[in-house]
């Protein structure tokens, strides 16, 4: 049997290293929603969904939603690096929302409020949307106190 060196993102997860926010660099916390572990940045409010987590969150609507993603060829937004592999992500747009997707398929980055915008875009999953709205409302309330 041959030992194979694990990929960096797999090795980090196995030893419990917290993921760094690709937007502000702070450590992210893990929140659980509908059996999906969401990486959430308390500093900037961004959310990282690993590959397959969007599908788990929104169910059957995910394929329709992902079909709406259009790659942006030219953008003035700065490209951020994937928190899993460290490579620059591709900018995509869905409706009026601009997102960052890992070119290697590791996941999708949502800036503050973008995941809720995407879910509301097609009125897909009201339970997830209600949770996100409550989470952001509480985050904003804590910041203002």
N, C-alpha and C positions, 0 to 999 in steps of 0.2 A: 504494500500500500504506500502510495506516494503522498507526502504532505504538500499542500498547496497554500501559498501565502494568500491570506484573504485580501479582498479589495479594501482600500483605505476606509470607505464609508461603512463597510461591514465590520471591519476591525474596531472602528470607533464605537459602533453600536454595541458590539459584544463586550467591550470593557467599560461601558457606561459613560462615555464621554458625551457631554451635551453638545448639541448642534449650535453653531454660531449663526446669528442672523446675517443673511447675505446683504441686507440693507444698511444696518447700523453697527454690526459686529458684536452685539451683546449676546450672551447666552440665552437660548430660548428654553421655555418650559414646555412640558408635554401635557396637553389636555386631552381627555377622552370624550368623544361624542359618538354615539351609536357604534360603539366598538371600534372606532377609528382614533388612532393617536395622532393628534394635531400638534405640530411644533409651532408654538406661539411666542412672539417677542413682546415682552412686557414694556419694552422701551418705545418701539415704534408702532406696535400693533399689527405687524405683518404676520402672515400665516404660511407655513410650508406644509404642503401635502405631498407625501411620498407617492411614487407610482402606484396607481390603483386605488388610492384613498378617496379621490374625487368620485370615482365610480361607486365606492362603498357608501359614501355620504348621500349621494343623490339618486342612487339606484339606476333604473332603466333609462332615465333621462340623460345620463352621462354621455352616451355615444352621440346623441343628438346635439348636446351642448358642445362636445369636442369638435364636432363637424363644423360648428360656427367659428372656431378659432382660425384666424387668418394671420399668417406670418407677416410681420412688418418688415419691409425691406429697408426702409429708411426711417429713422426715428432720432429725435433729439434727446430722448431719455437715455440716461447712462445705463450701460449694460452691467448687470450684477452677476456675480459668480454663484454657481450652484453650491449649496452648502454640503452636498454629498461628494461631488467629484472635484470642485474647485474650478471648473471650466465656465467661461462666459455663457450665459443663457440666451436663448432666442426670445425676442419680443414678439408677442402675439396679441391680437385684439379680438375681443368678442363684444359685439355691440359697440359701446363707447368705452369699454374697460380695457386697459392695457395690462397684460400679464407677462410674466417671465417663465419660460419653460426650459428645462434642462434639455440640451441637444442629445444627450445620451439616454433620456427617458427616466431620469431619477425622480422627477417630480415637477411641481408647479409652485411658484412663489406668488402670493397675493399680498399687495400692500394693504395697509389699514382700510377696511371696508370693502375691498374688492371681491372677496369671496361671497359676501352677502349680496353685492351687486350682481354677481354671476348667477347666484341661486335665484335671485328675484327676477333676473332677466327673462327667464321663461317660466316663472312662478312654479318652480319644480318641487321643492320640498319645504313646506311651511314649518315643519317641526325644526329642521336644521336652521332655517332662516330666523325663527323665533329665538333659538338658542344663541345664534351669532349676534342678533340685535341686542339681546339681554347682556351678553358678554361685553360688547362694545359700550353699551350704556353704562355698565358697572365700571368699566375701565375709565371712561370719561369722567364719571362721578368721582372715582378715587383720585384722579389727577387734579380735579378742581377743588377737592376738600382741603 
